[in-house]
Amino acid sequence: MAAVPKVGFVSLGCPKALVDSEGIVTRLRAEGYAISPSYDGADLVVVNTCGFIESAMQESLDAIGEALEENGRVIVTGCLGAKGDVVRRTHPKVLAVTGPHALEQVMTAVHEHLPKPHEPFADLVPPQGIKLTPRHYAYLKISEGCNHRCTFCIIPSLRGDLASRPIGEVMREAENLVKGGVKELLVISQDTSAYGVDLKYGTGFWGGRPLKARMGDLATALGNWACGCGSTTCIPIRRWTRSSAYGGWENPPLHRRSVSACEPADPEADETSCERRGQSRAHPRLAQNLSDITIRSTFIAGFPGETEDEFRELLDFLEEAELDRVGCFSYSPVPGAKANEFPGALPDEVREERRGRLMRLQEKISARRLKRRLGKTIKVLVDESKAGRAVGRSAADAPEIDGVVHIEDGAKLKPGDWAQVKVTRSDAHDLWSELDVQQRGRQRSTYGTA
Ligand code: SF4
């Protein structure tokens, strides 16, 4: 029997890139290729790259170099591939280069350099595809690209204008994921709140029901649908859905108000801000109106021309808004970004110093906010269990971005279990907890692995 062709895979970058990787790996498996866990066991290697900021570009170029050195036959895809000929100039020996979201082009390149096996094993591929995330959570990409033109960002030139997936297709994928054991769906895209704008919010069908391609309708459909097990208590314990537009929510209840409050700002209003990115002033309002949602946002420190007074205004804003999760980049002059032409570029040290100051302030705010959860009983989805304790996340915590909840007496819990825990300790990022007294001592099945 002919040997099964093996492909190695390196996936870098954001969750959007990870979803592209999952699509490619799924297709490779569907066509009968094996995925090799090592360079030397692979017949060729696909590297999915990131090109967002300079450090990410360098990491991607290094990864390509390593794959070339260890294996020699490399296909490059992802955002860095869309940046002119930077990949080919640095690594002329790569077999092929594509941009992001280019499944067909990647597969064409793979077929050219490593013909697919005669007998495809399509039947062996589960309907939810091959996921690169743990079994209990998955990313659900609802659109690609972005209609905004933030001057610091080159994503629209890499990924194009907004292109939303039809809502029926999104819901069918969500359904397959949940049937495959996923308990947490992470709704992602470049501009989640703009979902459906390009489709003119067109109607699609799911389960025979009409649904509009609109973020609010999608959120309602994801929040209200029953898994089909027949139990009336099923929905609250089975799934979480979280969105990059407005943090996490548990279903039910689902806050429609939070959805409408985050829908795209008037495009004209963007013109008043030099970064051309609106909406940020909505956060304090949201935080005040909806005490039980979690808000995450990311900021840039040291944008060209930013004065000390303007930066302090940002710090004041953070003090006022008390956002739960905050990330901060120092301004990075990504080649091709319009903001690089602006006067008043700040020295690296100033940008870094401001980033550090912002993060130190946010640590204090975060510690303050997490302290408010002491003594509360919260629901946690377990990610890992080791050395007599478990680590999970509440509805407020996105994987690999936010803090975690340590469960000190969670020895019996397994990844994918739900647990009710009482918060006993906190720091600036994480919570510590013990199993809720009413549940302690019950059998593990109580926590709902089903
Ligand atoms: S909203 Fe702005 S920062 Fe985000 S992808 Fe679109 S252009 Fe880039």
Residues whose N, C-alpha, C, O or C-beta is under 5 A from the ligand:
A	BS01	SF4	C146 H148 R149 C150 C153 I155 Q190
